[in-house]
Structure formats: structure tokens, C-alpha cells
Amino acid sequence: MLRKSFFGAAWVGIVLLAQPVWSQNNTQIELPEADYIELRVIPQSLASSYQPSEPPGLLAFSPDNNALAYSSSKNTKRQSPFGDIWASQLHLLSLYPFGVTETLVDAKTTEKFAFYGAPAMRLAWQDDKILFVISNGDDEATQLTYLTQKQRLENPNIGEHTIDEAPSLTALEQLIQQCFADWPADVVEHSNAIWLQEGQSALYQARYAGMSDDIWWLDVANCQRQHVPVPTEKSAQRLRHSLVGGVINHSQLVLVLESYQGKSKQSHTLLLQTTLDSLDTDDAIDTGSSIDHRDIRNSHSALHAGGIPDQNWNNWSYGLGSHNQLTMLGSTKEQTLFVLSNSQKPCSVRLYSLSQRQLHSFMVDGHHICNAAVSNDGYLALSLYASPNLKQMNKANVANRIWVVNPGFLAGLAD
């Protein structure tokens, strides 16, 4: 590993030796020479810092970019069989002027819904409304809707209406069934189906006994699909890849997979990058009525190329560990931002930006990233854990400050 510092440019390049990856017929794919992923340092000089009284959690910019909604957790001093009961709160941080805060929903309100706790599950804006989803710490959740113009909750009787279970078929799975009739309905219902661009493209992997676990890129707008020949690490045992998610920007495609060896439950996360242009076009299928659909039950692949020598992948999986989840943050004009996180390590979030040209990763000197959000005009919000010694994390593993980073930082990535 080679570390290079460029003073004044606020980034650090880390050169990672690209690891060999293999095609599904065990033909090694030759990777380019050792490449590097740019690890950009977010400088404090471009950020406004705020230190809330309670640990900050979820973050969401207002549509007009004048404020940042954030959640926090407060100890109610009540006890459950598992310990202290913590309840979520909702706050609004003004960006103009910066630092003026207001508590919109306090812990006394949300603890009424708590069983083992009342953790925040989701935070989003809908016009001038803030949608705040909390759990009871067990098996129920409810959505609080805060009306910013009227400065009150739309539904003050918290818990009166709980969120129903998700339908057996998501909207995407329904579209997949309509487009690809040769994929059985019961298989689609138990699949990994993930939007890349909502309403346009998606990734699909069947997770059903006796079915191929190949990954497909779907153009649901035109009912077309294309096999994604994922590289496989060389191993004496067959490796299973479970699709975690994906990110697309122009022709750049990033896949996040969880890789399992044989029947072992041990795994590691893969972060792989390629281009849509390099996917094997022989695997593209038009699903018009004149096409003879192929039965993919009990087969390794519906359409499998004999070899994919032109397929190029970058492997950026170094140090990721296992059981990471991908969360999309949003897009600016030039890039798409996402994070990888592990629920067992809440302040070890990895922040990435995918542009038309390359993939960046970010760090903050002397801090761990706990959460992140991006506004539609390029502001970046970070909840951070700051400590003189990052090896000695606080016992709760919670953030203790918020940074709002100037849009100039993300805009500078395109230079």
C-alpha cells in the first residue's frame, strides 16, 4: 500500500493492488495494472460544525436547502428487560443563519410508543412536511408527519396508526413479473430486486431453491434484460454471491455483494466496479412476444457466455469486512453518493461518490463518519464521532457533532 499526500488539494491517494478476479467458467480476467481509489479528505475549513446536546442520528436536507432535519436519541430513564429505553427526537438545524436549532418532536412524545425503545428508522422531507418513522423497538413502527408551516404534528396521537406490513410484491417486483413472464411469480417474490434508477433500470437476483443465482441488469422501461457476469474469486469451493445493491452513474456500474464460501455462514463484502458498455452484449434479451423465452429453472444461467475476456472489473473491497448494507444518499449534477454501513458498527460508515469517470471514497481526519446526507445543490451533511484517540470509541458508538460541508467540495471532485 502506498500513501501519497497532496497538501492544498485536500485529498489522499491510496494505491491498492488490484486482486485477480475470475469469470464464471474459471477463466481469469486480466485486470489493469495496480490502480488506486482516491480517498479524499474532507477539510474542516469547508465545513460548518454544530455540536448538539444529544447524539445525532438520521439526517435530511429540506427541499429549499435552508435547513437540516436530524434525529437524536435521549435516555428516558425507563427500563426494559434489555436495559435503558432510548427514545428518538426530531430537530431542525437552520443553515441560514447556521446553528439555530429547534426541537420539533421531543422524547416525551415518542416514548409513548416505545416498548424496548423508540429508535428512528427513516427521515425524509415531502414538500414542507417532515416524515419521521420510528419503531417501538420490537415489531411495530409508526410514521409521524410534522407540518413545518403549521409547526405541529399532523397525527399527534402517536401510535394510533402503525405502518402495515409491506405487500408481498413490491412495485418493482410487479414490473418484473409483467416484463419477464418466464421468471416464475413465486421466484420473483423471493428475489433480490433493487432499483438503480427508479422507473428505468434495476438489478435482479433470484433467491430460490433450485434457481440460478445469476445477477441481471434490467431495463424495465423497455422490458429488456442483460446478464451481468460477476467475477468470482478463485477458490476450491463454490462461492455464493448475494446481491446487496448497486449504483449507476452514466455507464459506470458499482455492485455490492456479500460473498459466501460453500455452505459457510462466514462472508465478506465485495465492492466491484465496471462499465455497462463492457457487459457481454450476447447476454442481452429482448422480451417482446416474438422471443422464445428460456426456462431458467435448475440451470446455472439462463444465458451464459462461454468466456468474457473483454470484461474489466475493479475490486475495491479491501478492508470492508462483512455484512455491509448499501444506502443511496442522492445525486448531484456530476456524481451519485452512497454509503456502506454495518449495523453492528454504527460509526464506521464508508462514504463514496461515483462519477462518470471514477469512484471516490472520503474520510474526515480525527473522526468516524456515523451518517451522511446530500442536498440537491451539493451540500453534504455528516454526523461524526470525534475523539483524540479513534481506537477508543465511546461505549455507545454514537455521533457527537454534525458537519455541513460547502457545495464547493463535491463540485471540486469534477475538476
C-alpha positions, 0 to 999 in steps of 0.5 A, spaced: 500 500 500 502 506 498 500 513 501 501 519 497 499 526 500 497 532 496 497 538 501 492 544 498 488 539 494 485 536 500 485 529 498 489 522 499 491 517 494 491 510 496 494 505 491 491 498 492 493 492 488 488 490 484 486 482 486 485 477 480 478 476 479 475 470 475 469 469 470 464 464 471 467 458 467 474 459 471 477 463 466 481 469 469 480 476 467 486 480 466 485 486 470 489 493 469 495 494 472 495 496 480 490 502 480 488 506 486 481 509 489 482 516 491 480 517 498 479 524 499 479 528 505 474 532 507 477 539 510 474 542 516 475 549 513 469 547 508 465 545 513 460 548 518 460 544 525 454 544 530 455 540 536 448 538 539 446 536 546 444 529 544 447 524 539 445 525 532 442 520 528 438 520 521 439 526 517 435 530 511 436 536 507 429 540 506 427 541 499 429 549 499 436 547 502 435 552 508 435 547 513 437 540 516 432 535 519 436 530 524 434 525 529 437 524 536 436 519 541 435 521 549 435 516 555 428 516 558 430 513 564 425 507 563 427 500 563 426 494 559 428 487 560 434 489 555 436 495 559 435 503 558 429 505 553 432 510 548 427 514 545 428 518 538 427 526 537 426 530 531 430 537 530 431 542 525 438 545 524 437 552 520 443 553 515 441 560 514 443 563 519 447 556 521 446 553 528 439 555 530 436 549 532 429 547 534 426 541 537 420 539 533 418 532 536 421 531 543 422 524 547 416 525 551 412 524 545 415 518 542 416 514 548 409 513 548 410 508 543 416 505 545 416 498 548 424 496 548 425 503 545 423 508 540 429 508 535 428 512 528 428 508 522 427 513 516 427 521 515 425 524 509 422 531 507 415 531 502 414 538 500 414 542 507 412 536 511 417 532 515 416 524 515 419 521 521 418 513 522 420 510 528 419 503 531 417 501 538 423 497 538 420 490 537 415 489 531 411 495 530 413 502 527 409 508 526 410 514 521 409 521 524 408 527 519 410 534 522 407 540 518 413 545 518 408 551 516 403 549 521 409 547 526 405 541 529 404 534 528 399 532 523 397 525 527 399 527 534 396 521 537 402 517 536 401 510 535 394 510 533 396 508 526 402 503 525 405 502 518 402 495 515 406 490 513 409 491 506 405 487 500 408 481 498 410 484 491 413 490 491 412 495 485 418 493 482 417 486 483 410 487 479 414 490 473 418 484 473 413 479 473 409 483 467 416 484 463 419 477 464 413 472 464 418 466 464 421 468 471 416 464 475 411 469 480 413 465 486 421 466 484 420 473 483 417 474 490 423 471 493 428 475 489 433 480 490 430 486 486 433 493 487 432 499 483 438 503 480 434 508 477 427 508 479 422 507 473 428 505 468 433 500 470 434 495 476 438 489 478 435 482 479 437 476 483 433 470 484 433 467 491 430 460 490 431 453 491 433 450 485 434 457 481 440 460 478 443 465 482 445 469 476 445 477 477 441 481 471 441 488 469 434 490 467 431 495 463 424 495 465 422 501 461 423 497 455 422 490 458 429 488 456 434 484 460 442 483 460 446 478 464 451 481 468 457 476 469 460 477 476 467 475 477 468 470 482 474 469 486 478 463 485 477 458 490 476 450 491 469 451 493 463 454 490 462 461 492 455 464 493 454 471 491 448 475 494 446 481 491 446 487 496 445 493 491 448 497 486 449 504 483 449 507 476 452 513 474 452 514 466 455 507 464 459 506 470 456 500 474 458 499 482 455 492 485 455 490 492 455 483 494 456 479 500 460 473 498 459 466 501 464 460 501 460 453 500 455 452 505 459 457 510 455 462 514 462 466 514 462 472 508 465 478 506 463 484 502 465 485 495 465 492 492 466 491 484 466 496 479 465 496 471 462 499 465 455 497 462 458 498 455 463 492 457 457 487 459 457 481 454 452 484 449 450 476 447 447 476 454 442 481 452 434 479 451 429 482 448 422 480 451 417 482 446 412 476 444 416 474 438 422 471 443 422 464 445 423 465 452 428 460 456 426 456 462 431 458 467 429 453 472 435 448 475 440 451 470 446 455 472 444 461 467 439 462 463 444 465 458 451 464 459 457 466 455 462 461 454 468 466 456 468 474 457 475 476 456 473 483 454 470 484 461 474 489 466 472 489 473 475 493 479 475 490 486 475 495 491 473 491 497 479 491 501 478 492 508 470 492 508 469 486 512 462 483 512 455 484 512 455 491 509 448 494 507 448 499 501 444 506 502 443 511 496 444 518 499 442 522 492 445 525 486 448 531 484 449 534 477 456 530 476 456 524 481 451 519 485 453 518 493 452 512 497 454 509 503 456 502 506 454 501 513 454 495 518 449 495 523 453 492 528 458 498 527 454 504 527 460 509 526 464 506 521 460 508 515 464 508 508 462 514 504 463 514 496 461 518 490 461 515 483 462 519 477 462 518 470 469 517 470 471 514 477 469 512 484 471 516 490 471 514 497 472 520 503 474 520 510 474 526 515 481 526 519 480 525 527 473 522 526 468 516 524 463 518 519 456 515 523 451 518 517 451 522 511 446 526 507 446 530 500 442 536 498 440 537 491 445 543 490 451 539 493 451 540 500 453 534 504 451 533 511 455 528 516 454 526 523 461 524 526 464 521 532 470 525 534 475 523 539 483 524 540 484 517 540 479 513 534 481 506 537 477 508 543 470 509 541 465 511 546 461 505 549 455 507 545 458 508 538 454 514 537 455 521 533 457 527 537 457 533 532 454 534 525 458 537 519 455 541 513 460 541 508 460 547 502 457 545 495 464 547 493 467 540 495 463 535 491 463 540 485 471 540 486 471 532 485 469 534 477 475 538 476 
